[in-house]
């Protein structure tokens, strides 16, 4: 989100409100939820659903895709079989709380051969390109990726819902309320 959505939204927002400063914090879902609850941040981009006490705005659904080296035997398949994710080394993008990918495996009673776990999506893509394993990554992460990898829809399509969360829009600062209007225009 920070790399693909926010730059354009902030650029447009700054044209109208040039005197607003930003602090962009990057964290996993649990950290962002804590920051919102503590008041450290005004709002945050999260996977939905999130904590019930937050007010949320749904923005977009993001597909989860199998990621393989270009020369992988299944690189030409139409839809990647879930069971094949368990047949070779798996690179898990996860930090702290359970990821969407771990939930897919649990839901289908599968146990991947996790060889590497990291929160760095570029490290996962580089390792896949180098033939160290396969992975499942959100489509948003794969936009404009510089790696020689192939992304395939899973045989059982999986998605994550992305939204913006805040404690209470009514009590949010004027700057935050105006920012929400820009988001509304972008995702309507």
N, C-alpha and C positions, 0 to 999 in steps of 0.2 A: 504494500500500500504506500509505504514511504517513497519507494522508487518509481512507481507507475502512476499513482493517482495524485498524490499530494503536490508534486511540483507544479502541475498545471492549475490545480485548484488554488493553491497559494498565490501563484502569479496573478491570476484573475482577481483574487481577493485583495492583493496588495495594490493593484491598480486603483481600486476604490478606497482602500484603507491603508495608506502607505506608512502610517505611524504605529502600526501594531507589530510587536515583536513576537517571535515564536521560540519555544523550546521544544524540540522534537526528541522524545525519549523512545528508545527501542527496547522492547521487552517481550516476554512470552505472554500468553493470555492471562495467566494467574497474576503475574506482576502488574500488568495493565489494569486488571480488575482491582487489585490492591491500591494502586495509585489513584484510581478514580474514587474508591471508597474513602481513602485518607484525605482526599482533596489536593493531592500533590499535582494532579493534572485536571484540566477542565473536562476533557473528554478523551476517548480512546477508541481505536479501531479494534474490534474483537470478532471472534467466531460467535455466532448466535446459536442457541440461546446462551445468555450469560446470567449473572445474578439477578434474581427477581426484583431487587430493590432499585435497579438501574432503569432509567428510561432508555429505550433503544430505538434506533432508526435503521431498518433494513436497507442495505445498499445494493448488494449483488450476490448471486450464487457463483461459486468458483468450482470448476470441475477438478477432481483429483485424478491424475494421470500416471500410468506406469511410465517409468523413465529407464531407457536401455541404451547401451552403446549402439552406434550405428550398425555394427556388424553382428549384432545379436541374432541368433537363429529365429526368434519370434518378432524381429523388427518389422517384418512385412505383414504380420497378422492384422486382421481388422479390429478385433477387440482382445485385449490381453487377458488370458485366463488367470483368475485369482490364485489358483493352486500353484501356478508357475512362479508366483512371487516367493514361494517357500522352497523351491527346488534349487536355489543358488544363493550366494551371499546377498544379504539385504542391507541397504544403507538407510537408516532410519533418521528422518528429520524430526527431532523432538528435544524439548528442554523442559524439565520440571514436570508439569502436568501431562497427562496422556494426550497424545495427538489424535487427529482425525484418522490417521493411518492405523494406529494401534487399535482404534475402535472398529475399523473395518475387519481387521484380523479376528478380533474377539467375536464380532457379530457372526462371522462365518466359520468359527471354530478352527481357525488356521494358526499355525505357529511358524512365523518366518525365522530364517536363519540369520538373525541380526548380527552382523560383524562389526558395525560401526554406527554409533549414535552421535549426532551433533545437532546444533541449532543453526549451523551455517549452511544455508541452501547452496551457496556457490561451491563449498567443499564437497557436498553430495554430488552436484553435477559434474565436477571435475573428476571425482572418483569413479562415477559411472562411465564417463568418457574414457578413462584409463582402463576400464574393464575389471574394476575391483568389485563390482556387484551391480545390482539393480535397485530401483527405489520407486516410491510413489510420492509425487510432489504436486502442490496446487498449480493449476494452470497460470495463475497470476505471476507466480515466481518464474515460470518458464518463458514469459514474454521477453523478447529481445535477449535471449540467452546466447552467449558466445561459444557454447560447447557443441561438439559433434556428438549429439545424442538424439534419440528418437523418443517422442512422447506418444503414448497410445492410450486410448480410452480403455477402462477396465471392462471386463465382460459383464460385471454388475456395476453399472455407473454409480459413482460416488461423488458427492458434492459437499462443499462447506458453505454455510451462509455467513456472509460478512456484514457487519453493521457497525454503527457508531454508538457508543454508550456514554451516558453521563448521569450524574446523580439526579438532576432535576432541571429540565429546560426552563421552567418558570423562574427559577432562582439563578440561572446562569447569567454571566456577564453579558453586556450588550455585544461585545466583540464575539463571544461564542454564539449568541443567537444569530448574528449576521453571518457568521461562518456556516452555520447550519443551513441558511438560505442558499449559499453557494453550493453546498453539498446537494441540496434538494434539486437545484437546477441541473447538476451534473448527472444525477442518478434517477431522475424522473423519467 
